[in-house]
Amino acid sequence: MPQNNQNLKLKLLYSRNYIAEQVKRLGEEISRDFAESEVLLVGVLKGSFLFCADLAREVSVPAKVDFVRLASYGSETRSSGIVEMRKDLEEPIKGRNVIIVEDIVDSGYTLESLYHRLLLREPKSLKICTLIDKRNRREVDIEADYVGITMDDGFIIGYGLDYDEQYRNLPDIHLVEGV
């Protein structure tokens, strides 16, 4: 474990093996749904970079990868609903099968904003794939088409998920207790 923030109390929530099983399952579902088609995986930076890389390796249909980076403004625990695009796609998406790859869907504000922005670019299809779905925290009406793990609540880190830009490199997902 990294040496930063030694005061965090962590509880192993999802092991790297369990995460790998879910990513493999998601890759199989996407490959089945888009058999004989190409897909564009759009990773949402920074949190989804590990998940997107692993997912791309599990997808057996032709796949390209691109990334966006978004920022939402508000307090640390609650989004204002105002979302700014910090890095846009490099690939055009008109007429293509696009899958947004997100690490976690929480309130849904950021994802909803991205979904509607991309929809305006007229993709052939637009789907959402998330590793973690926190349905109880949803504040807008948006659902993922492909879900790795559903959980109720709790602050989690590891496998791309961070706490103050730290702990993304942990191979397992941990619950931060007391947060």
DAVENPE-V157970 format. One line per field, one symbol per residue. phi: phi as a letter, one per 30 degrees, with the letter a starting at -180 (. if undefined). psi: psi as a letter, one per 20 degrees, with the letter a starting at -180 (. if undefined). burial: b if it has 9 or more other C-alpha atoms within 8 Angstrom, else e. A space follows every 50 residues. Layout:
phi->???
psi->???
burial->???
//
This chain:
phi->.eddhdddccbdcbdedddddddddddddddddceibcbcdcdcdcecdd eddddedcdcdebcbbbbbbbcclddcbddjcbcdcbcdcddceicdcbd ccdaccdjedddddedddeddhddbbcbbbdcccddcdcbdbbddbbdbc bdakcbbjhjdbbhiciedddcccdddic
psi->qqiqliipoqppgprhggghghgggghggghghkpkqqqopnpoqhhjgg ggggghhipirpqqprqqpqpqqarhipqiioppohprqhpqipjqopop oqgpodhiggggggghghhijlqgqorppqgponhhipirnpqqhppgpp qfrqpqrrlhproljrjhipirpqpoqj.
burial->eeeeeeeeeeebebbbeebeebbbbbbbbbbeebeeebbbbbbbbebbbb bbebbbebbebebebbbbbbbbbbeeeebebebebeeeeeeebeebbbbb bbbbbbbbbbbbbebeebbeebbbebbbbbbbbbbebbeeeeebebbbeb eeeeebbbbbbbeeeebbebebbbbbbee
//
